[in-house]
């Protein structure tokens, strides 16, 4: 849950727990017994491509947009 949400913040693990619970509920209704396999694949993809978790990706995207806006205000 912490890996999915993000390490280093208080909201990251809480967000990861909520996402994992909702995703697990939805996937178990959709895929049945294969839900754990799909959750595992999603977790691996998040670790590979969003290594700081959801909150870390949001912070880096937000700061990237701020830098771009600051450059445009020259």
mmCIF file of the N, C-alpha and C atoms, coordinates in Angstrom:
data_MODEL
# 
_entry.id   MODEL 
# 
loop_
_atom_site.group_PDB 
_atom_site.id 
_atom_site.type_symbol 
_atom_site.label_atom_id 
_atom_site.label_alt_id 
_atom_site.label_comp_id 
_atom_site.label_asym_id 
_atom_site.label_entity_id 
_atom_site.label_seq_id 
_atom_site.pdbx_PDB_ins_code 
_atom_site.Cartn_x 
_atom_site.Cartn_y 
_atom_site.Cartn_z 
_atom_site.occupancy 
_atom_site.B_iso_or_equiv 
_atom_site.pdbx_formal_charge 
_atom_site.auth_seq_id 
_atom_site.auth_comp_id 
_atom_site.auth_asym_id 
_atom_site.auth_atom_id 
_atom_site.pdbx_PDB_model_num 
ATOM 1   N N  . UNK A 1 1  ? 0.816   -1.182  0.000   1.00 0.00 ? 1  UNK A N  1 
ATOM 2   C CA . UNK A 1 1  ? 0.000   0.000   0.000   1.00 0.00 ? 1  UNK A CA 1 
ATOM 3   C C  . UNK A 1 1  ? 0.865   1.253   0.000   1.00 0.00 ? 1  UNK A C  1 
ATOM 4   N N  . UNK A 1 2  ? 1.948   1.203   0.752   1.00 0.00 ? 2  UNK A N  1 
ATOM 5   C CA . UNK A 1 2  ? 2.852   2.345   0.800   1.00 0.00 ? 2  UNK A CA 1 
ATOM 6   C C  . UNK A 1 2  ? 3.567   2.534   -0.527  1.00 0.00 ? 2  UNK A C  1 
ATOM 7   N N  . UNK A 1 3  ? 3.930   1.459   -1.183  1.00 0.00 ? 3  UNK A N  1 
ATOM 8   C CA . UNK A 1 3  ? 4.614   1.559   -2.471  1.00 0.00 ? 3  UNK A CA 1 
ATOM 9   C C  . UNK A 1 3  ? 3.685   2.166   -3.512  1.00 0.00 ? 3  UNK A C  1 
ATOM 10  N N  . UNK A 1 4  ? 2.439   1.787   -3.515  1.00 0.00 ? 4  UNK A N  1 
ATOM 11  C CA . UNK A 1 4  ? 1.487   2.312   -4.489  1.00 0.00 ? 4  UNK A CA 1 
ATOM 12  C C  . UNK A 1 4  ? 1.190   3.780   -4.207  1.00 0.00 ? 4  UNK A C  1 
ATOM 13  N N  . UNK A 1 5  ? 0.965   4.138   -2.953  1.00 0.00 ? 5  UNK A N  1 
ATOM 14  C CA . UNK A 1 5  ? 0.610   5.514   -2.606  1.00 0.00 ? 5  UNK A CA 1 
ATOM 15  C C  . UNK A 1 5  ? 1.781   6.462   -2.641  1.00 0.00 ? 5  UNK A C  1 
ATOM 16  N N  . UNK A 1 6  ? 2.903   6.028   -2.140  1.00 0.00 ? 6  UNK A N  1 
ATOM 17  C CA . UNK A 1 6  ? 4.080   6.886   -2.112  1.00 0.00 ? 6  UNK A CA 1 
ATOM 18  C C  . UNK A 1 6  ? 4.724   6.908   -0.747  1.00 0.00 ? 6  UNK A C  1 
ATOM 19  N N  . UNK A 1 7  ? 6.024   6.922   -0.739  1.00 0.00 ? 7  UNK A N  1 
ATOM 20  C CA . UNK A 1 7  ? 6.805   6.906   0.497   1.00 0.00 ? 7  UNK A CA 1 
ATOM 21  C C  . UNK A 1 7  ? 7.192   8.341   0.843   1.00 0.00 ? 7  UNK A C  1 
ATOM 22  N N  . UNK A 1 8  ? 7.239   8.660   2.113   1.00 0.00 ? 8  UNK A N  1 
ATOM 23  C CA . UNK A 1 8  ? 7.736   9.955   2.537   1.00 0.00 ? 8  UNK A CA 1 
ATOM 24  C C  . UNK A 1 8  ? 6.655   10.965  2.870   1.00 0.00 ? 8  UNK A C  1 
ATOM 25  N N  . UNK A 1 9  ? 5.406   10.612  2.723   1.00 0.00 ? 9  UNK A N  1 
ATOM 26  C CA . UNK A 1 9  ? 4.318   11.505  3.100   1.00 0.00 ? 9  UNK A CA 1 
ATOM 27  C C  . UNK A 1 9  ? 3.327   10.735  3.962   1.00 0.00 ? 9  UNK A C  1 
ATOM 28  N N  . UNK A 1 10 ? 2.482   11.458  4.648   1.00 0.00 ? 10 UNK A N  1 
ATOM 29  C CA . UNK A 1 10 ? 1.453   10.798  5.451   1.00 0.00 ? 10 UNK A CA 1 
ATOM 30  C C  . UNK A 1 10 ? 0.259   10.385  4.601   1.00 0.00 ? 10 UNK A C  1 
ATOM 31  N N  . UNK A 1 11 ? 0.002   11.115  3.539   1.00 0.00 ? 11 UNK A N  1 
ATOM 32  C CA . UNK A 1 11 ? -1.154  10.820  2.702   1.00 0.00 ? 11 UNK A CA 1 
ATOM 33  C C  . UNK A 1 11 ? -0.883  9.653   1.750   1.00 0.00 ? 11 UNK A C  1 
ATOM 34  N N  . UNK A 1 12 ? 0.375   9.387   1.421   1.00 0.00 ? 12 UNK A N  1 
ATOM 35  C CA . UNK A 1 12 ? 0.718   8.337   0.469   1.00 0.00 ? 12 UNK A CA 1 
ATOM 36  C C  . UNK A 1 12 ? 0.213   6.954   0.850   1.00 0.00 ? 12 UNK A C  1 
ATOM 37  N N  . UNK A 1 13 ? 0.550   6.446   2.037   1.00 0.00 ? 13 UNK A N  1 
ATOM 38  C CA . UNK A 1 13 ? 0.044   5.128   2.422   1.00 0.00 ? 13 UNK A CA 1 
ATOM 39  C C  . UNK A 1 13 ? -1.473  5.076   2.554   1.00 0.00 ? 13 UNK A C  1 
ATOM 40  N N  . UNK A 1 14 ? -2.089  6.160   3.024   1.00 0.00 ? 14 UNK A N  1 
ATOM 41  C CA . UNK A 1 14 ? -3.555  6.179   3.128   1.00 0.00 ? 14 UNK A CA 1 
ATOM 42  C C  . UNK A 1 14 ? -4.183  6.149   1.745   1.00 0.00 ? 14 UNK A C  1 
ATOM 43  N N  . UNK A 1 15 ? -3.622  6.908   0.815   1.00 0.00 ? 15 UNK A N  1 
ATOM 44  C CA . UNK A 1 15 ? -4.129  6.901   -0.551  1.00 0.00 ? 15 UNK A CA 1 
ATOM 45  C C  . UNK A 1 15 ? -3.896  5.541   -1.203  1.00 0.00 ? 15 UNK A C  1 
ATOM 46  N N  . UNK A 1 16 ? -2.731  4.955   -0.959  1.00 0.00 ? 16 UNK A N  1 
ATOM 47  C CA . UNK A 1 16 ? -2.438  3.628   -1.494  1.00 0.00 ? 16 UNK A CA 1 
ATOM 48  C C  . UNK A 1 16 ? -3.395  2.571   -0.958  1.00 0.00 ? 16 UNK A C  1 
ATOM 49  N N  . UNK A 1 17 ? -3.733  2.657   0.329   1.00 0.00 ? 17 UNK A N  1 
ATOM 50  C CA . UNK A 1 17 ? -4.678  1.703   0.913   1.00 0.00 ? 17 UNK A CA 1 
ATOM 51  C C  . UNK A 1 17 ? -6.055  1.855   0.286   1.00 0.00 ? 17 UNK A C  1 
ATOM 52  N N  . UNK A 1 18 ? -6.485  3.091   0.106   1.00 0.00 ? 18 UNK A N  1 
ATOM 53  C CA . UNK A 1 18 ? -7.788  3.317   -0.511  1.00 0.00 ? 18 UNK A CA 1 
ATOM 54  C C  . UNK A 1 18 ? -7.834  2.836   -1.950  1.00 0.00 ? 18 UNK A C  1 
ATOM 55  N N  . UNK A 1 19 ? -6.790  3.149   -2.704  1.00 0.00 ? 19 UNK A N  1 
ATOM 56  C CA . UNK A 1 19 ? -6.734  2.714   -4.105  1.00 0.00 ? 19 UNK A CA 1 
ATOM 57  C C  . UNK A 1 19 ? -6.699  1.199   -4.191  1.00 0.00 ? 19 UNK A C  1 
ATOM 58  N N  . UNK A 1 20 ? -5.899  0.570   -3.343  1.00 0.00 ? 20 UNK A N  1 
ATOM 59  C CA . UNK A 1 20 ? -5.786  -0.884  -3.378  1.00 0.00 ? 20 UNK A CA 1 
ATOM 60  C C  . UNK A 1 20 ? -7.095  -1.571  -2.995  1.00 0.00 ? 20 UNK A C  1 
ATOM 61  N N  . UNK A 1 21 ? -7.793  -1.035  -1.998  1.00 0.00 ? 21 UNK A N  1 
ATOM 62  C CA . UNK A 1 21 ? -9.068  -1.623  -1.595  1.00 0.00 ? 21 UNK A CA 1 
ATOM 63  C C  . UNK A 1 21 ? -10.133 -1.463  -2.681  1.00 0.00 ? 21 UNK A C  1 
ATOM 64  N N  . UNK A 1 22 ? -10.229 -0.270  -3.249  1.00 0.00 ? 22 UNK A N  1 
ATOM 65  C CA . UNK A 1 22 ? -11.214 -0.048  -4.314  1.00 0.00 ? 22 UNK A CA 1 
ATOM 66  C C  . UNK A 1 22 ? -10.886 -0.853  -5.563  1.00 0.00 ? 22 UNK A C  1 
ATOM 67  N N  . UNK A 1 23 ? -9.604  -0.900  -5.897  1.00 0.00 ? 23 UNK A N  1 
ATOM 68  C CA . UNK A 1 23 ? -9.181  -1.669  -7.060  1.00 0.00 ? 23 UNK A CA 1 
ATOM 69  C C  . UNK A 1 23 ? -9.443  -3.159  -6.854  1.00 0.00 ? 23 UNK A C  1 
ATOM 70  N N  . UNK A 1 24 ? -9.146  -3.653  -5.654  1.00 0.00 ? 24 UNK A N  1 
ATOM 71  C CA . UNK A 1 24 ? -9.398  -5.057  -5.348  1.00 0.00 ? 24 UNK A CA 1 
ATOM 72  C C  . UNK A 1 24 ? -10.873 -5.405  -5.404  1.00 0.00 ? 24 UNK A C  1 
ATOM 73  N N  . UNK A 1 25 ? -11.711 -4.520  -4.892  1.00 0.00 ? 25 UNK A N  1 
ATOM 74  C CA . UNK A 1 25 ? -13.159 -4.766  -4.935  1.00 0.00 ? 25 UNK A CA 1 
ATOM 75  C C  . UNK A 1 25 ? -13.652 -4.789  -6.376  1.00 0.00 ? 25 UNK A C  1 
ATOM 76  N N  . UNK A 1 26 ? -13.249 -3.800  -7.159  1.00 0.00 ? 26 UNK A N  1 
ATOM 77  C CA . UNK A 1 26 ? -13.705 -3.718  -8.547  1.00 0.00 ? 26 UNK A CA 1 
ATOM 78  C C  . UNK A 1 26 ? -13.178 -4.885  -9.380  1.00 0.00 ? 26 UNK A C  1 
ATOM 79  N N  . UNK A 1 27 ? -11.897 -5.215  -9.201  1.00 0.00 ? 27 UNK A N  1 
ATOM 80  C CA . UNK A 1 27 ? -11.315 -6.303  -9.984  1.00 0.00 ? 27 UNK A CA 1 
ATOM 81  C C  . UNK A 1 27 ? -11.888 -7.665  -9.591  1.00 0.00 ? 27 UNK A C  1 
ATOM 82  N N  . UNK A 1 28 ? -12.193 -7.858  -8.311  1.00 0.00 ? 28 UNK A N  1 
ATOM 83  C CA . UNK A 1 28 ? -12.766 -9.150  -7.908  1.00 0.00 ? 28 UNK A CA 1 
ATOM 84  C C  . UNK A 1 28 ? -14.171 -9.328  -8.484  1.00 0.00 ? 28 UNK A C  1 
ATOM 85  N N  . UNK A 1 29 ? -14.896 -8.238  -8.623  1.00 0.00 ? 29 UNK A N  1 
ATOM 86  C CA . UNK A 1 29 ? -16.214 -8.330  -9.261  1.00 0.00 ? 29 UNK A CA 1 
ATOM 87  C C  . UNK A 1 29 ? -16.087 -8.534  -10.762 1.00 0.00 ? 29 UNK A C  1 
ATOM 88  N N  . UNK A 1 30 ? -15.032 -7.997  -11.357 1.00 0.00 ? 30 UNK A N  1 
ATOM 89  C CA . UNK A 1 30 ? -14.869 -8.075  -12.810 1.00 0.00 ? 30 UNK A CA 1 
ATOM 90  C C  . UNK A 1 30 ? -14.181 -9.370  -13.240 1.00 0.00 ? 30 UNK A C  1 
ATOM 91  N N  . UNK A 1 31 ? -13.042 -9.707  -12.591 1.00 0.00 ? 31 UNK A N  1 
ATOM 92  C CA . UNK A 1 31 ? -12.230 -10.832 -13.028 1.00 0.00 ? 31 UNK A CA 1 
ATOM 93  C C  . UNK A 1 31 ? -12.359 -12.074 -12.161 1.00 0.00 ? 31 UNK A C  1 
ATOM 94  N N  . UNK A 1 32 ? -12.980 -11.975 -11.007 1.00 0.00 ? 32 UNK A N  1 
ATOM 95  C CA . UNK A 1 32 ? -13.129 -13.136 -10.124 1.00 0.00 ? 32 UNK A CA 1 
ATOM 96  C C  . UNK A 1 32 ? -11.805 -13.554 -9.509  1.00 0.00 ? 32 UNK A C  1 
ATOM 97  N N  . UNK A 1 33 ? -11.415 -14.811 -9.698  1.00 0.00 ? 33 UNK A N  1 
ATOM 98  C CA . UNK A 1 33 ? -10.194 -15.351 -9.090  1.00 0.00 ? 33 UNK A CA 1 
ATOM 99  C C  . UNK A 1 33 ? -8.916  -14.744 -9.660  1.00 0.00 ? 33 UNK A C  1 
ATOM 100 N N  . UNK A 1 34 ? -8.967  -14.174 -10.843 1.00 0.00 ? 34 UNK A N  1 
ATOM 101 C CA . UNK A 1 34 ? -7.774  -13.597 -11.470 1.00 0.00 ? 34 UNK A CA 1 
ATOM 102 C C  . UNK A 1 34 ? -7.469  -12.190 -10.976 1.00 0.00 ? 34 UNK A C  1 
ATOM 103 N N  . UNK A 1 35 ? -8.240  -11.673 -10.044 1.00 0.00 ? 35 UNK A N  1 
ATOM 104 C CA . UNK A 1 35 ? -8.063  -10.303 -9.559  1.00 0.00 ? 35 UNK A CA 1 
ATOM 105 C C  . UNK A 1 35 ? -6.697  -10.108 -8.920  1.00 0.00 ? 35 UNK A C  1 
ATOM 106 N N  . UNK A 1 36 ? -6.205  -11.080 -8.166  1.00 0.00 ? 36 UNK A N  1 
ATOM 107 C CA . UNK A 1 36 ? -4.895  -10.947 -7.523  1.00 0.00 ? 36 UNK A CA 1 
ATOM 108 C C  . UNK A 1 36 ? -3.769  -10.869 -8.546  1.00 0.00 ? 36 UNK A C  1 
ATOM 109 N N  . UNK A 1 37 ? -3.907  -11.606 -9.618  1.00 0.00 ? 37 UNK A N  1 
ATOM 110 C CA . UNK A 1 37 ? -2.904  -11.547 -10.687 1.00 0.00 ? 37 UNK A CA 1 
ATOM 111 C C  . UNK A 1 37 ? -2.890  -10.160 -11.322 1.00 0.00 ? 37 UNK A C  1 
ATOM 112 N N  . UNK A 1 38 ? -4.048  -9.599  -11.575 1.00 0.00 ? 38 UNK A N  1 
ATOM 113 C CA . UNK A 1 38 ? -4.131  -8.268  -12.177 1.00 0.00 ? 38 UNK A CA 1 
ATOM 114 C C  . UNK A 1 38 ? -3.584  -7.207  -11.225 1.00 0.00 ? 38 UNK A C  1 
ATOM 115 N N  . UNK A 1 39 ? -3.887  -7.323  -9.943  1.00 0.00 ? 39 UNK A N  1 
ATOM 116 C CA . UNK A 1 39 ? -3.350  -6.380  -8.952  1.00 0.00 ? 39 UNK A CA 1 
ATOM 117 C C  . UNK A 1 39 ? -1.827  -6.485  -8.891  1.00 0.00 ? 39 UNK A C  1 
ATOM 118 N N  . UNK A 1 40 ? -1.304  -7.693  -8.967  1.00 0.00 ? 40 UNK A N  1 
ATOM 119 C CA . UNK A 1 40 ? 0.151   -7.876  -8.979  1.00 0.00 ? 40 UNK A CA 1 
ATOM 120 C C  . UNK A 1 40 ? 0.800   -7.238  -10.184 1.00 0.00 ? 40 UNK A C  1 
ATOM 121 N N  . UNK A 1 41 ? 0.200   -7.392  -11.350 1.00 0.00 ? 41 UNK A N  1 
ATOM 122 C CA . UNK A 1 41 ? 0.747   -6.781  -12.564 1.00 0.00 ? 41 UNK A CA 1 
ATOM 123 C C  . UNK A 1 41 ? 0.695   -5.257  -12.466 1.00 0.00 ? 41 UNK A C  1 
ATOM 124 N N  . UNK A 1 42 ? -0.416  -4.715  -11.955 1.00 0.00 ? 42 UNK A N  1 
ATOM 125 C CA . UNK A 1 42 ? -0.534  -3.266  -11.794 1.00 0.00 ? 42 UNK A CA 1 
ATOM 126 C C  . UNK A 1 42 ? 0.509   -2.747  -10.808 1.00 0.00 ? 42 UNK A C  1 
ATOM 127 N N  . UNK A 1 43 ? 0.740   -3.475  -9.716  1.00 0.00 ? 43 UNK A N  1 
ATOM 128 C CA . UNK A 1 43 ? 1.748   -3.067  -8.734  1.00 0.00 ? 43 UNK A CA 1 
ATOM 129 C C  . UNK A 1 43 ? 3.140   -3.070  -9.350  1.00 0.00 ? 43 UNK A C  1 
ATOM 130 N N  . UNK A 1 44 ? 3.468   -4.092  -10.115 1.00 0.00 ? 44 UNK A N  1 
ATOM 131 C CA . UNK A 1 44 ? 4.778   -4.158  -10.772 1.00 0.00 ? 44 UNK A CA 1 
ATOM 132 C C  . UNK A 1 44 ? 4.945   -3.000  -11.749 1.00 0.00 ? 44 UNK A C  1 
ATOM 133 N N  . UNK A 1 45 ? 3.913   -2.699  -12.524 1.00 0.00 ? 45 UNK A N  1 
ATOM 134 C CA . UNK A 1 45 ? 3.991   -1.588  -13.474 1.00 0.00 ? 45 UNK A CA 1 
ATOM 135 C C  . UNK A 1 45 ? 4.149   -0.244  -12.765 1.00 0.00 ? 45 UNK A C  1 
ATOM 136 N N  . UNK A 1 46 ? 3.451   -0.074  -11.640 1.00 0.00 ? 46 UNK A N  1 
ATOM 137 C CA . UNK A 1 46 ? 3.613   1.166   -10.879 1.00 0.00 ? 46 UNK A CA 1 
ATOM 138 C C  . UNK A 1 46 ? 5.026   1.307   -10.334 1.00 0.00 ? 46 UNK A C  1 
ATOM 139 N N  . UNK A 1 47 ? 5.588   0.222   -9.837  1.00 0.00 ? 47 UNK A N  1 
ATOM 140 C CA . UNK A 1 47 ? 6.951   0.276   -9.303  1.00 0.00 ? 47 UNK A CA 1 
ATOM 141 C C  . UNK A 1 47 ? 7.958   0.579   -10.411 1.00 0.00 ? 47 UNK A C  1 
ATOM 142 N N  . UNK A 1 48 ? 7.736   0.027   -11.585 1.00 0.00 ? 48 UNK A N  1 
ATOM 143 C CA . UNK A 1 48 ? 8.660   0.256   -12.691 1.00 0.00 ? 48 UNK A CA 1 
ATOM 144 C C  . UNK A 1 48 ? 8.558   1.664   -13.260 1.00 0.00 ? 48 UNK A C  1 
ATOM 145 N N  . UNK A 1 49 ? 7.348   2.168   -13.442 1.00 0.00 ? 49 UNK A N  1 
ATOM 146 C CA . UNK A 1 49 ? 7.182   3.426   -14.154 1.00 0.00 ? 49 UNK A CA 1 
ATOM 147 C C  . UNK A 1 49 ? 6.866   4.623   -13.268 1.00 0.00 ? 49 UNK A C  1 
ATOM 148 N N  . UNK A 1 50 ? 6.326   4.410   -12.097 1.00 0.00 ? 50 UNK A N  1 
ATOM 149 C CA . UNK A 1 50 ? 6.021   5.492   -11.159 1.00 0.00 ? 50 UNK A CA 1 
ATOM 150 C C  . UNK A 1 50 ? 6.682   5.117   -9.835  1.00 0.00 ? 50 UNK A C  1 
ATOM 151 N N  . UNK A 1 51 ? 7.996   5.205   -9.805  1.00 0.00 ? 51 UNK A N  1 
ATOM 152 C CA . UNK A 1 51 ? 8.747   4.635   -8.685  1.00 0.00 ? 51 UNK A CA 1 
ATOM 153 C C  . UNK A 1 51 ? 8.531   5.368   -7.357  1.00 0.00 ? 51 UNK A C  1 
ATOM 154 N N  . UNK A 1 52 ? 8.006   6.590   -7.373  1.00 0.00 ? 52 UNK A N  1 
ATOM 155 C CA . UNK A 1 52 ? 7.758   7.313   -6.125  1.00 0.00 ? 52 UNK A CA 1 
ATOM 156 C C  . UNK A 1 52 ? 6.305   7.212   -5.680  1.00 0.00 ? 52 UNK A C  1 
ATOM 157 N N  . UNK A 1 53 ? 5.527   6.395   -6.345  1.00 0.00 ? 53 UNK A N  1 
ATOM 158 C CA . UNK A 1 53 ? 4.132   6.219   -5.973  1.00 0.00 ? 53 UNK A CA 1 
ATOM 159 C C  . UNK A 1 53 ? 3.243   7.293   -6.581  1.00 0.00 ? 53 UNK A C  1 
ATOM 160 N N  . UNK A 1 54 ? 1.972   7.220   -6.261  1.00 0.00 ? 54 UNK A N  1 
ATOM 161 C CA . UNK A 1 54 ? 1.000   8.151   -6.816  1.00 0.00 ? 54 UNK A CA 1 
ATOM 162 C C  . UNK A 1 54 ? 1.255   9.570   -6.328  1.00 0.00 ? 54 UNK A C  1 
ATOM 163 N N  . UNK A 1 55 ? 1.497   9.735   -5.039  1.00 0.00 ? 55 UNK A N  1 
ATOM 164 C CA . UNK A 1 55 ? 1.721   11.063  -4.477  1.00 0.00 ? 55 UNK A CA 1 
ATOM 165 C C  . UNK A 1 55 ? 3.032   11.659  -5.001  1.00 0.00 ? 55 UNK A C  1 
ATOM 166 N N  . UNK A 1 56 ? 4.074   10.848  -5.108  1.00 0.00 ? 56 UNK A N  1 
ATOM 167 C CA . UNK A 1 56 ? 5.339   11.340  -5.652  1.00 0.00 ? 56 UNK A CA 1 
ATOM 168 C C  . UNK A 1 56 ? 5.224   11.755  -7.102  1.00 0.00 ? 56 UNK A C  1 
ATOM 169 N N  . UNK A 1 57 ? 4.464   11.008  -7.883  1.00 0.00 ? 57 UNK A N  1 
ATOM 170 C CA . UNK A 1 57 ? 4.249   11.382  -9.282  1.00 0.00 ? 57 UNK A CA 1 
ATOM 171 C C  . UNK A 1 57 ? 3.452   12.674  -9.369  1.00 0.00 ? 57 UNK A C  1 
ATOM 172 N N  . UNK A 1 58 ? 2.478   12.836  -8.491  1.00 0.00 ? 58 UNK A N  1 
ATOM 173 C CA . UNK A 1 58 ? 1.681   14.061  -8.492  1.00 0.00 ? 58 UNK A CA 1 
ATOM 174 C C  . UNK A 1 58 ? 2.541   15.264  -8.119  1.00 0.00 ? 58 UNK A C  1 
ATOM 175 N N  . UNK A 1 59 ? 3.423   15.110  -7.118  1.00 0.00 ? 59 UNK A N  1 
ATOM 176 C CA . UNK A 1 59 ? 4.305   16.203  -6.722  1.00 0.00 ? 59 UNK A CA 1 
ATOM 177 C C  . UNK A 1 59 ? 5.280   16.566  -7.836  1.00 0.00 ? 59 UNK A C  1 
ATOM 178 N N  . UNK A 1 60 ? 5.852   15.575  -8.494  1.00 0.00 ? 60 UNK A N  1 
ATOM 179 C CA . UNK A 1 60 ? 6.815   15.884  -9.560  1.00 0.00 ? 60 UNK A CA 1 
ATOM 180 C C  . UNK A 1 60 ? 6.126   16.507  -10.766 1.00 0.00 ? 60 UNK A C  1 
ATOM 181 N N  . UNK A 1 61 ? 4.923   16.078  -11.090 1.00 0.00 ? 61 UNK A N  1 
ATOM 182 C CA . UNK A 1 61 ? 4.183   16.682  -12.202 1.00 0.00 ? 61 UNK A CA 1 
ATOM 183 C C  . UNK A 1 61 ? 3.784   18.101  -11.862 1.00 0.00 ? 61 UNK A C  1 
ATOM 184 N N  . UNK A 1 62 ? 3.358   18.316  -10.644 1.00 0.00 ? 62 UNK A N  1 
ATOM 185 C CA . UNK A 1 62 ? 2.948   19.660  -10.225 1.00 0.00 ? 62 UNK A CA 1 
ATOM 186 C C  . UNK A 1 62 ? 4.121   20.622  -10.247 1.00 0.00 ? 62 UNK A C  1 
ATOM 187 N N  . UNK A 1 63 ? 5.285   20.174  -9.762  1.00 0.00 ? 63 UNK A N  1 
ATOM 188 C CA . UNK A 1 63 ? 6.456   21.058  -9.778  1.00 0.00 ? 63 UNK A CA 1 
ATOM 189 C C  . UNK A 1 63 ? 6.950   21.283  -11.200 1.00 0.00 ? 63 UNK A C  1 
ATOM 190 N N  . UNK A 1 64 ? 6.775   20.284  -12.072 1.00 0.00 ? 64 UNK A N  1 
ATOM 191 C CA . UNK A 1 64 ? 7.139   20.459  -13.477 1.00 0.00 ? 64 UNK A CA 1 
ATOM 192 C C  . UNK A 1 64 ? 6.283   21.522  -14.146 1.00 0.00 ? 64 UNK A C  1 
ATOM 193 N N  . UNK A 1 65 ? 4.984   21.496  -13.862 1.00 0.00 ? 65 UNK A N  1 
ATOM 194 C CA . UNK A 1 65 ? 4.090   22.517  -14.411 1.00 0.00 ? 65 UNK A CA 1 
ATOM 195 C C  . UNK A 1 65 ? 4.429   23.894  -13.848 1.00 0.00 ? 65 UNK A C  1 
ATOM 196 N N  . UNK A 1 66 ? 4.798   23.970  -12.579 1.00 0.00 ? 66 UNK A N  1 
ATOM 197 C CA . UNK A 1 66 ? 5.173   25.259  -11.990 1.00 0.00 ? 66 UNK A CA 1 
ATOM 198 C C  . UNK A 1 66 ? 6.424   25.822  -12.649 1.00 0.00 ? 66 UNK A C  1 
ATOM 199 N N  . UNK A 1 67 ? 7.414   24.955  -12.903 1.00 0.00 ? 67 UNK A N  1 
ATOM 200 C CA . UNK A 1 67 ? 8.628   25.427  -13.579 1.00 0.00 ? 67 UNK A CA 1 
ATOM 201 C C  . UNK A 1 67 ? 8.321   25.945  -14.974 1.00 0.00 ? 67 UNK A C  1 
ATOM 202 N N  . UNK A 1 68 ? 7.458   25.238  -15.682 1.00 0.00 ? 68 UNK A N  1 
ATOM 203 C CA . UNK A 1 68 ? 7.096   25.677  -17.020 1.00 0.00 ? 68 UNK A CA 1 
ATOM 204 C C  . UNK A 1 68 ? 6.369   27.010  -16.982 1.00 0.00 ? 68 UNK A C  1 
ATOM 205 N N  . UNK A 1 69 ? 5.451   27.179  -16.034 1.00 0.00 ? 69 UNK A N  1 
ATOM 206 C CA . UNK A 1 69 ? 4.741   28.449  -15.913 1.00 0.00 ? 69 UNK A CA 1 
ATOM 207 C C  . UNK A 1 69 ? 5.682   29.587  -15.510 1.00 0.00 ? 69 UNK A C  1 
ATOM 208 N N  . UNK A 1 70 ? 6.651   29.299  -14.644 1.00 0.00 ? 70 UNK A N  1 
ATOM 209 C CA . UNK A 1 70 ? 7.630   30.312  -14.268 1.00 0.00 ? 70 UNK A CA 1 
ATOM 210 C C  . UNK A 1 70 ? 8.494   30.724  -15.459 1.00 0.00 ? 70 UNK A C  1 
ATOM 211 N N  . UNK A 1 71 ? 8.844   29.783  -16.314 1.00 0.00 ? 71 UNK A N  1 
ATOM 212 C CA . UNK A 1 71 ? 9.630   30.120  -17.509 1.00 0.00 ? 71 UNK A CA 1 
ATOM 213 C C  . UNK A 1 71 ? 8.820   30.983  -18.484 1.00 0.00 ? 71 UNK A C  1 
ATOM 214 N N  . UNK A 1 72 ? 7.540   30.737  -18.568 1.00 0.00 ? 72 UNK A N  1 
ATOM 215 C CA . UNK A 1 72 ? 6.704   31.499  -19.480 1.00 0.00 ? 72 UNK A CA 1 
ATOM 216 C C  . UNK A 1 72 ? 6.422   32.904  -18.985 1.00 0.00 ? 72 UNK A C  1 
ATOM 217 N N  . UNK A 1 73 ? 6.576   33.139  -17.695 1.00 0.00 ? 73 UNK A N  1 
ATOM 218 C CA . UNK A 1 73 ? 6.318   34.464  -17.118 1.00 0.00 ? 73 UNK A CA 1 
ATOM 219 C C  . UNK A 1 73 ? 7.506   35.409  -17.252 1.00 0.00 ? 73 UNK A C  1 
ATOM 220 N N  . UNK A 1 74 ? 8.580   34.971  -17.855 1.00 0.00 ? 74 UNK A N  1 
ATOM 221 C CA . UNK A 1 74 ? 9.767   35.831  -17.994 1.00 0.00 ? 74 UNK A CA 1 
ATOM 222 C C  . UNK A 1 74 ? 9.358   37.121  -18.596 1.00 0.00 ? 74 UNK A C  1 
# 
